[in-house]
Amino acid sequence: MNNTFKVLTLCSSVALLLGTAQTAHAHAGFKDPITEGSVATWNAVKIGHGCATNVGGEGVVGTKQKDVIAISVLFPNPTDIKDVIFRGSKAGTTFTVGSEPTLPDFSAHLVGSTSTVASTMAITPVTQGNLFVNTTNIWDNTNKIRGFQSWAGPTPFKGPALLESVLKFNPTDGTTTTTGLAPFGISAIQFKPDSCAKKLVIRPAVADWCLSGAKNNADASRVDVWIGSKTTLFSDDAVMPNANSTPIFWPSLTVNRDLALNPLPGTKGFNPLKIATNGGVIDRTQAGWEVTPASGTTAAVTSTKVLCTDATDYDTIYMEPSNADIDKYLPIQKDSFPRGSNGVVYWPTK
């Protein structure tokens, strides 16, 4: 194992992140997909089972699992575009996850994104219902919250009830391990009217930890690192399910375009709040349709785009944190933890 890992306080886990209608891959996901325009949407990373070595493949049959004691989640929401990898895929084309064509930015697709600004997405960690007692923000060097780290405390949480069962039986090895949610809030995301993208796939980097201390740096079940490719710091096959997976996968949070309120160019939508003025119909089938209404002395912005084609337009867009950001912000450092909390499982199961 790379000695750089010794900066970590916690070392290990195999918390399966099960998604609800998020992705066909069972390994990683989030509580719910998001609809465009939803404000301060509540969501959560799902922790589905305990830790086991990834040598020979994730969750080797017969390997005993350890309880998850912490989670670290980094979102691709910096301001600076150099800290994000942008991708896009066109309808009718097939790519391996993480190998979709790269784009320079999302200035053509998301409101607030420009050639220099990566994203206006805001993340807010939520403590209510969290599996773990302690939660701290991940701040970048621009003082933007990029995610969160949550870990167990010396005593069980005395606040509101958990929102998910804390114990789960694994018939494969007969163990019962801690499960639950690591919740967060996410700000509204809006597609540009003249973009042809139907969905945005956000790919956060996630690490689930099960062991603490330098003495466990060589343990193959110390951490599961859920990212799409190796980085300088996270490069140990034994702790990376993707190293033995074809195709690879990212934990993925999907934002679906509202095709009624924000129809694609060349189609029609419907806004029930506008029935009195135009019957509620949003018509983008004729050149000159309104992108931005007139305001004061500013004239309306219109578009001539009346067709989305598989050959030229991106149907789905993706964003991932850069490898440098993953190495910088995903690890849990020693000084992040209050005295007495390191390595204490939330609810011991064995």
C-alpha positions in Angstrom: 0.0 0.0 0.0 1.3 3.5 -0.8 2.7 5.1 2.3 0.7 8.2 1.5 -2.3 6.4 3.0 -0.8 6.8 6.4 -2.2 10.3 6.5 -5.6 8.6 6.9 -7.1 8.1 10.3 -9.6 5.6 9.1 -8.7 2.7 6.9 -11.3 0.4 5.5 -14.8 -0.5 4.3 -17.0 -2.1 1.8 -20.2 -0.2 2.2 -22.3 -1.1 -0.8 -24.2 2.0 -2.0 -27.5 0.8 -3.2 -29.4 3.2 -5.5 -33.2 3.5 -5.9 -33.9 3.9 -9.6 -30.5 5.5 -10.0 -28.3 3.0 -11.9 -28.5 -0.5 -13.1 -25.3 -1.3 -11.3 -26.1 -2.5 -7.8 -22.8 -1.3 -6.2 -23.4 2.4 -5.9 -26.1 5.0 -5.9 -28.2 7.5 -4.0 -31.5 7.5 -2.3 -33.5 9.2 -5.1 -33.1 10.7 -8.5 -33.7 14.5 -8.8 -36.0 16.4 -11.1 -34.7 19.6 -12.7 -35.5 22.8 -10.7 -36.1 21.0 -7.4 -34.9 23.4 -4.7 -32.8 22.1 -1.7 -33.6 18.5 -2.6 -33.0 16.1 0.3 -31.1 13.0 -0.7 -28.7 10.5 0.8 -25.9 8.1 0.1 -27.1 4.6 1.0 -24.8 2.4 3.0 -25.8 -1.2 2.3 -23.3 -3.6 3.9 -20.1 -3.9 5.7 -16.5 -4.1 4.6 -14.7 -7.0 2.9 -11.6 -7.3 0.8 -11.8 -6.7 -2.9 -9.0 -9.1 -3.7 -10.5 -11.4 -6.4 -13.5 -9.2 -6.8 -15.8 -7.1 -4.6 -17.5 -9.0 -1.7 -15.7 -12.3 -2.2 -18.1 -15.1 -1.0 -17.2 -16.4 2.4 -15.3 -13.2 3.5 -16.5 -11.8 6.8 -17.6 -8.2 6.7 -16.7 -5.4 9.0 -18.9 -2.6 10.2 -18.7 0.7 8.4 -17.4 3.4 10.8 -17.2 6.4 8.5 -18.0 7.8 5.0 -16.4 10.4 2.9 -18.2 12.0 -0.1 -16.8 14.5 -2.6 -19.0 16.2 -5.2 -17.8 17.6 -8.5 -19.2 21.1 -7.7 -16.2 23.4 -7.6 -16.2 26.8 -9.1 -13.0 26.3 -11.2 -13.5 24.2 -14.3 -10.1 22.7 -14.0 -11.3 20.7 -11.0 -14.0 18.9 -12.9 -14.1 16.4 -15.7 -17.0 17.1 -18.0 -18.4 14.4 -20.3 -21.2 13.9 -22.8 -22.8 11.0 -24.7 -25.2 11.1 -27.7 -28.3 9.0 -28.0 -27.7 5.8 -29.9 -24.0 5.6 -28.9 -22.6 3.3 -26.3 -19.6 4.0 -24.1 -17.9 2.3 -21.1 -18.7 4.2 -17.9 -16.0 6.9 -17.4 -14.9 6.8 -21.1 -17.5 9.1 -22.5 -16.1 11.9 -24.7 -14.9 14.9 -22.6 -16.3 18.4 -23.0 -14.5 21.7 -22.2 -17.3 22.8 -19.9 -21.1 22.8 -19.5 -21.7 26.4 -20.6 -24.0 25.1 -23.4 -26.0 22.9 -21.0 -26.5 24.2 -17.4 -27.7 27.5 -16.2 -24.9 29.2 -14.2 -22.1 27.2 -15.9 -19.7 29.2 -18.1 -16.4 28.7 -19.8 -14.7 29.5 -16.5 -17.3 28.5 -13.9 -17.8 24.8 -13.5 -21.0 24.7 -11.5 -23.3 26.6 -9.1 -24.3 23.4 -7.4 -24.5 23.8 -3.6 -24.2 20.9 -1.2 -25.5 21.0 2.4 -24.7 18.1 4.7 -27.6 17.0 6.9 -27.2 15.6 10.4 -30.9 14.5 11.0 -31.3 10.8 10.2 -27.6 10.3 9.6 -26.2 6.9 10.5 -23.2 8.6 12.1 -22.9 11.0 15.0 -20.4 13.4 13.6 -20.5 15.2 10.3 -18.0 17.8 9.0 -18.0 19.8 5.7 -15.4 19.3 3.1 -14.4 22.9 2.2 -12.2 23.7 -0.8 -9.7 26.6 -1.1 -12.5 28.9 -2.3 -14.6 28.2 0.9 -17.1 26.2 -1.1 -18.6 23.1 0.5 -17.6 20.2 -1.8 -19.1 17.4 0.3 -18.9 15.9 3.7 -17.4 13.3 6.0 -19.4 11.5 8.7 -18.1 9.1 11.3 -19.1 7.2 14.4 -18.9 8.7 17.9 -18.1 7.3 21.3 -21.8 6.9 22.2 -25.0 6.2 20.1 -26.7 9.2 18.6 -29.4 10.6 20.9 -31.2 12.8 18.3 -34.0 12.1 15.8 -34.6 8.5 14.7 -32.6 7.1 11.9 -34.3 7.0 8.5 -33.1 3.6 7.6 -32.6 0.2 9.3 -29.2 0.1 11.1 -28.7 -3.6 10.8 -28.7 -5.8 7.8 -28.1 -9.6 7.5 -25.9 -10.8 4.7 -26.8 -14.4 3.8 -23.5 -14.8 1.9 -21.4 -14.9 5.0 -23.9 -15.0 7.8 -22.9 -11.6 9.3 -25.1 -8.7 10.3 -23.6 -5.3 9.7 -24.4 -1.7 10.1 -26.3 0.0 7.3 -28.1 3.4 6.9 -28.1 6.8 5.2 -25.6 9.6 5.0 -28.0 12.5 4.0 -27.3 15.8 2.3 -29.2 18.7 0.6 -28.5 19.8 -3.0 -29.5 23.0 -4.7 -31.7 23.3 -7.8 -30.1 22.5 -11.1 -31.5 23.9 -14.4 -30.8 22.9 -17.9 -30.4 25.6 -20.5 -33.5 25.7 -22.8 -31.5 25.3 -26.0 -29.5 22.4 -24.7 -30.5 18.9 -25.9 -29.4 17.2 -22.7 -32.2 15.1 -21.1 -30.2 14.3 -17.9 -27.2 15.2 -15.9 -25.3 12.4 -14.1 -23.4 13.6 -11.1 -20.5 11.3 -10.2 -19.3 12.0 -6.6 -16.2 10.2 -5.2 -17.2 8.1 -2.2 -15.0 6.2 0.3 -16.5 3.9 3.0 -14.2 3.2 5.9 -14.1 0.2 8.4 -10.8 0.2 10.2 -8.7 3.0 11.8 -5.0 3.6 12.5 -1.7 3.0 10.7 -1.7 -0.6 12.0 -4.4 -1.4 9.4 -2.8 0.2 6.4 -2.1 -3.2 4.9 -5.5 -4.7 5.6 -7.2 -5.4 2.3 -10.7 -4.6 3.8 -9.7 -1.3 5.3 -11.7 0.9 2.8 -13.8 0.7 -0.3 -13.0 3.6 -2.6 -15.8 4.1 -5.1 -14.3 6.1 -8.0 -14.1 5.5 -11.7 -10.3 5.3 -12.1 -7.2 5.1 -10.0 -5.5 8.3 -8.7 -2.0 8.9 -7.4 -3.2 8.3 -3.8 -6.0 5.8 -4.3 -4.3 3.1 -6.4 -4.6 -0.1 -4.3 -6.6 -2.8 -6.2 -7.5 -4.4 -2.9 -9.6 -1.4 -1.8 -11.0 -0.4 -5.1 -14.0 -2.5 -6.4 -13.5 -0.9 -9.8 -10.1 -2.5 -10.2 -11.8 -5.8 -10.7 -14.9 -4.6 -12.4 -15.8 -4.5 -16.1 -17.2 -2.1 -16.9 -16.3 0.3 -14.1 -18.9 2.4 -12.4 -19.2 5.6 -10.5 -21.7 6.3 -7.6 -24.2 8.3 -9.7 -26.8 10.8 -8.8 -29.1 11.6 -11.8 -30.8 14.9 -12.4 -33.7 14.5 -15.0 -34.8 17.3 -17.2 -38.3 18.5 -16.7 -39.6 17.9 -20.3 -42.9 19.6 -19.6 -41.6 22.9 -18.2 -38.4 22.8 -20.1 -39.0 20.9 -23.4 -36.2 20.1 -25.8 -35.7 22.3 -28.9 -38.1 21.1 -31.5 -40.8 19.9 -29.0 -43.6 21.3 -27.0 -44.2 21.4 -23.3 -46.8 22.6 -20.9 -46.9 25.1 -18.0 -50.1 25.0 -16.0 -49.4 28.4 -14.5 -49.6 30.0 -18.0 -53.0 28.7 -19.1 -54.5 32.1 -18.8 -52.0 33.8 -21.2 -51.2 31.2 -23.8 -53.1 28.1 -22.9 -50.0 26.8 -21.0 -48.3 25.5 -24.2 -44.5 25.9 -24.5 -43.7 25.7 -28.2 -40.2 25.3 -29.3 -40.9 23.9 -32.7 -40.6 27.2 -34.6 -37.5 29.3 -35.0 -37.5 32.4 -32.8 -38.9 30.7 -29.6 -38.0 32.5 -26.4 -35.0 31.4 -24.4 -35.1 34.3 -22.0 -38.0 36.8 -21.7 -37.5 40.5 -22.1 -36.7 42.4 -18.9 -36.8 46.2 -18.6 -34.6 47.5 -21.3 -33.2 44.1 -22.1 -34.6 42.4 -25.2 -35.7 38.8 -25.2 -33.2 36.2 -26.2 -34.5 33.8 -28.8 -33.3 30.6 -30.4 -33.3 29.2 -33.9 -32.7 25.6 -32.7 -35.7 23.5 -33.5 -34.2 20.0 -33.7 -32.0 17.7 -31.5 -30.2 15.1 -33.5 -28.3 12.0 -32.3 -25.4 12.8 -34.6 -24.6 16.3 -33.2 -26.3 16.8 -29.8 -25.5 15.4 -26.4 -28.3 13.5 -24.8 -26.7 12.9 -21.4 -24.0 14.9 -19.7 -21.7 13.8 -16.8 -19.5 15.5 -14.3 -16.8 14.0 -12.1 -14.3 15.4 -9.6 -10.7 15.6 -11.0 -8.2 13.1 -9.7 -6.3 15.9 -8.0 -9.4 16.9 -6.1 -10.1 13.3 -5.1 -6.6 13.0 -3.6 -6.9 16.3 -1.9 -10.3 16.1 -0.3 -11.5 12.5 -0.1 -9.1 11.3 2.7 -10.2 11.8 6.3 -7.4 13.5 8.2 -6.5 12.9 11.8 -7.3 16.4 13.0 -10.9 16.1 11.7 -11.9 13.9 14.6 -12.8 14.8 18.2 -10.9 12.9 20.9 -12.4 9.5 21.6 -14.3 9.1 18.3 -11.8 7.4 16.1 -12.7 3.9 15.0 -15.7 3.5 17.3 -18.5 1.7 15.4 -21.9 3.3 15.5 -23.7 0.2 16.6 -21.3 -2.7 17.3 -22.7 -5.9 15.8 -20.0 -8.4 16.9 
